[in-house]
Amino acid sequence: MSEHKIEVVINGRPHRATVEGRKTLCDYLRGDAGYTGVHVGCEHGVCGACTVMVDGKAVRSCLMLAVQADGCDVVTAEGLAEPNGTLHPVQAAMRDCHGLQCGFCTPGVVMTLASLTGGNDAPTEDALIAAMSGHVCRCTGYQGIRRAIRQLTGQAQDEGAHA
């Protein structure tokens, strides 16, 4: 078993650890660093529950090794809200539009949408919906998530529109 020293900034806080070479980023974030908002689902990169941002890009943390995150800036769902409690716009849209139910897929969905809406170029509704194709949600029927996407893109909030 090989062990490696890593230094990662998680949600603005530096973390140093020694990890096994085969440990996934999601297992490190949840088990070692204590960020339980990272959910482990399929462990094959299919469901999207483990999505986090690494250097500003959404990644499946079950498909990335912790050693690959050495020197990176990682943001989990716990790191999106402002320190004063103000929700990130994606979190607020998901709340406002009832885009969650059991909450298992929610952190991954939020991280994917946040990674796409954080830049200067506003993504289209179609682009955000296409990004959602990499997430499995068994509870909501996706309609609340789609309403949240429409809110994020400034589209009409009609219950019947695009539902």
N, C-alpha and C positions, 0 to 999 in steps of 0.2 A: 504494500500500500504506500503510495506516495503522498506526502503532505507538503502543502505550499502555503507560504505566508501571503496574505492578500490585504490590501487597503482599499476600502470602498467607501464612498460617501453615499449614505442612504438618507433620503429626506433631509439633506443639509447637514447631517451629522457624520463625522468620520468614524469608521469602524475598522478595526484591525483584527485579523483572525488567522488561525492556521487551519486549513481545511484539507480534507482528502481530495485528491485529484479528480475523483469520480462524483463528488457531491454536486448536485444541481444547484443552480442559483435559487430556485424556489425553496428547496430544503434548507439552504443556508439562511435565507431571509426569514422563513417561518421559525425554524427550529433553533438556530443559533442567534440570530439578531432580534428575534421576537416580533417581527412584523407579520402578524397573523391575518392581516387583510389580504395577503397573497394566498389565494386558495389553490389547493392542489386537486385537480380533477382527474383528467384522463392520463396524465403523464406521458402523452404522445404529441402534444402541441395541437390537438384537434379542437378541444372545447373552449380554449381561451381564458379559462378561469384564473390562470396564473400570470396573466399579462401584467407587466410592469414597464416603466420607461427606463431605458439605459441610454445615457447621453442623449436624451430627448426623443428617442425612437421607441415605439412599442415593440416589446419582444416577449416571447413565451419563455418564462423563466424556468419551465421544466425542460426546455431544450438547450439551455445555456448552462455551462458549468460555472460554479462560483469562481474558479480561477480565471475564467475569461472576463469576469467583471473587475478584476484587479485594476485599480486606477480609474475606474468609471464612476459616474454620477448616476445613482439609481433612485428612482422615485416610485414609491408604492402609493396605493390609495390613501394611506394614512398621511402622506406628505402633500396632498393636493390642496387641502383647505388652508387658509391663512392662519397664522398663529392666534389671531383673535377669534377664530371660529367661523369666519366668513367662508362659506362654501365656494369651491371652484365653480365656474359657470356650468360645467358638465354635471357636477354633483347636484347643483340647484335645479337644473333642467330635469334630471332623473327624478328628483323629489317632487317637483312641481307637476310632472306629467305621469306620475305613478309608474315609472319605468323599472320598478323592481318589485319582487314579491318575496321569494324566500331569501334572496340576497346572495346566493352562492356565486352566481355568474357576475354579479354587479361590479365588484372591483375590477375585473378584467375588462368589462364593457366600458367602464368609466375611464380606465387607463388608455384604451385604444382611442376613444373619442377625444380625450384630453390631448393625446399626442398629435392628433390631427387638427385640433382647433386652437392650439397654442401659438401658432406662428402668425405672420403678417398676412398670409394668403388665406382668406376665408374659404373653407371647403364647401362644396355644394352638398345638398341633401343627398343626391345620388351617390356621391363619393363616400359619405359617412355611412349610408345604408350598405354600400358595397363592402366597406370595412367590417361591418357587422356580420358578414357571411362567415367570418372566422370565429364566431362565438355561438355556443349552444346554450339556450335558455329553455328549460323545460316547464317553466311556470307562467311566464307573462304572456305568451303568444306574440311577443315582440311589439305589440301595438303601443304600449306605453313608451318603449324605447324609441320607436319611430316618432312618436309625438315629441319626445325630448330632443330628437335630432332636428325636427322641424323648428322647435323653439330655438335651438342653437344657431340655426341658419336663418332665423328671422321669418320663417314661413308662417302662414296662417295657422291658428290653433283650432280650427274646426274639428270637432270629433269625427266627422265623416270624411274629411279631406285625406286622401292617400291611405287611409287606415287599412 
